[in-house]
Amino acid sequence: KYKLMYGRLPLRTPADAGYGSYDNYMYCRENGIELFMKYPGYYEESKKTNDKNRFRASHFERTEDGGYICPAGHEFEVDKITTDTRGVYERRNVKLINRHCDGCPFRSRCTKSRIGRSVNYCKELDEFHKEVRENVTSEEGKKLMFKRDNEAEGTFGDLKENMGYDRLYRRGHDNVQMEIYLVAMGHNIRKYQKLKKRIKETEEKQMKQVEEMLRLFIC
């Protein structure tokens, strides 16, 4: 739709974790779009490792070739490699398993599996995630995400929390489109009226201050 409206694709895509999927990343890569879409688990990864989250795979140490090392210091081994064809793009998944769980003092906190702790990962997706982290945490990325939060998230929050609009009431493409247009118009009118009220209150306050200064001067 962006290309239909502007005649070209965007250069970058700042978006929240709901859009950080393998298919979306692959599409962006094929079309020269820089990756600024966060992914599920992004915020969890950014947290400092502590006793509560150290058993999450996102907080495990990594080997140079992308493997995982458990909290007890044992490296995972490749169990099997599969190809997922359910998405738009074919995806190669690797299942790793830890064969050192028997007798491990952390087992009860790390896994309930009888055969040991396992981790599934995709090397290409890992590389996409690395690129996203670098882009989002760069100075340009911070500015883009800040701009997105102000322009998009604030509006959604205002509609849902302050106006009580948290669901669509019509069905069908044309009806839904019309409903969104009406809600957007109502939001803009409400915002305009709030701005007018704020300007009026500021002018009245300034006028009172001038009147008070004149009164003191005359006295």
N, C-alpha and C positions, 0 to 999 in steps of 0.2 A: 504493500500500500504506500509506503514511503517512496519507493521508486516510481510508482504510478503518479504520485502527486508532484514530486520534485525532479523526476527524470534521471535520478541516480540513487545509489544506495548510500547510507550514512557512512562516515569514516570511522566512527566509534559508537559503542552501544552501552552507556551507563545504565544498569538495571539491577534489580534486587536478585536475591538468590533463587527465586522461582523460575528465572530464565536461564540459569547456569547449567544447561544440559549438554550432553555430548553432541546431539544433533545440532543444537544452536551454535555451539562452538565450531563444529565442522563447517557449517554453512558460512559463518563469518570468515573462517580461514580461507575457504574457497573463493570468497568474494572480496578479499582484501580489507576486511573490517577488523579494527583493533578490538581486542577483548577487554571489556570493562564490566562484564556481567558476573556478579558474585555467584557463588554456588552453594548448595545445601552443605552445611558444615563449616562454612567460611568463618563465622563468628566463633564457633566452638574451637577451631584451630587457633584463632588469634588469642585465646585465653592462655594465661600462664599455666604450665603443667603443675598440678598439685596432687595430693593423695586421692582426691575424689575423681579426677578425670584421667589419671595416668594409665588406666586400663582401657581407655578408648583408643581405637586404632589410629585416630587422627593425632594422638600424642605419643605414639610409639616412635622410637628412633628409626631412621631409615639408612639403608646401605647405599653405596655408591650407584649400584645398578637398580635402585628403586625398591629393594626388598624391605622387609620389616624386621625389627628386633623387639622382642617382648620385654616387659619391665624386669624380668629375671635375667635378661642378657642373652637369650637364645634366639638365633636367627630362624625365620620361617623358611620352609622348603616348598618348592612348587609341587602342588598336588595334581592339578590338571589345567589345561588351557582350552577355553571354549570360544566359539564365535557366535555373537548375538546378532541376529538379522531382523529383530522385531522393529527396530527404528528405521529412520530414513537412511542412515549410514551404517554400514557394517562395523561392528565393534568387537574387538578382541579382548576377552576377559581372562585374567589369571587368578586361579584360586591357590592361595598359600595356606599351609598348615604347619602348626608347631608340634613337633613330635617329642617335646620335652616337658609336657604338662604333668605326667605322672610323678607324684611326689613333690611337685612344686608348691611352696608355701603360699603362693598367690592364686592358686587355681580357683578356689571358691569365689574369689573376687573378680577373676578374669574371664572365666567361661564355665558354662554348665554342660558343654558338649562332652560326651564320653570319649571321643577320639582326639580331643584337644582343640585349642583355639585355632580358628581359621580366619583368613582375611581375603576379601575379593578386591581386586583393583585392576585398572586399565592404564597401561603405560601412557598412551596418548592423552587420556583424560588427566592424568597426573601432570603432564607437561602443560596442558591448557590451564590447569589450576595454578601452576607456578607463574605462568604469564599473567593471569588475572591478578594474582597477589602483587606482582611487581607493578602492574599498571595502576591498580586501585590505590596503592600506597605511595605512588609518585606524586609530585606536586600538582601536575596536571590532573591526575586521577582524583585527588582530594577536592580540587575545584569543581570538577565535573559532578562528583557525587554530592557535594554540598549544594550545587545548583539544582540537581535533580531532586534532592530532598525538599528544598524550598518550593520548587515549582510544581512538583507532582504530589509528594507525600502529604504536604500541608493541606492541599486542596482535598485529597481523599479523606484525611482526618476530619476536616471541617464539615464535609458532607455527611460523614457517617456519625460523628459524635455530636456536633452542634446542630445539624439540621435533621438528624434522625433518619437519614436516607442510607440504608444498609442493604437494600435489595432492589432488583428490578420487578416491576409490577405488570409489565406487558410482555407479550410473547410475539415472536416473529421478528425478522430482521428490521423491517421498516418501522414497526411499532417501538422496538427497543431503541432504535436510532433516534426517533422522535422524542422518546422519553429522556434520553441522555441529553439531547439538545435543550429540552425544557429545563432540566435540572441545572445544566451549565448556565443557561440564561438567568435562572433564579439566583444561582450562586454569584454571578457577576453583578446583578442588580443589588443584591444584599451587600456585597463588598463595596460597591459604589456609594450606597447610602451610608454605610458605616464610615467611609472616608469623608463624605460631606459633613456628617455629624461631628467627626473629630476635628475637622477644619473649623467648623462653626464654634465649637467649644474652645478651641485654641484662640480664635479671634476674640471671643467674648472675654476670655481670661486676660488677653493682652489689653483689651479696651479697659477693663477694670483696673489693671495696673497703671495705665496712663491716667485714668480719672483720679486714682489715689495719689499719684505723683503731683497732678495739677492741684488737687485739694490741699496737699501739704505745702506746695509752693505758694498758693494764694494766702494760706493762713500764716 
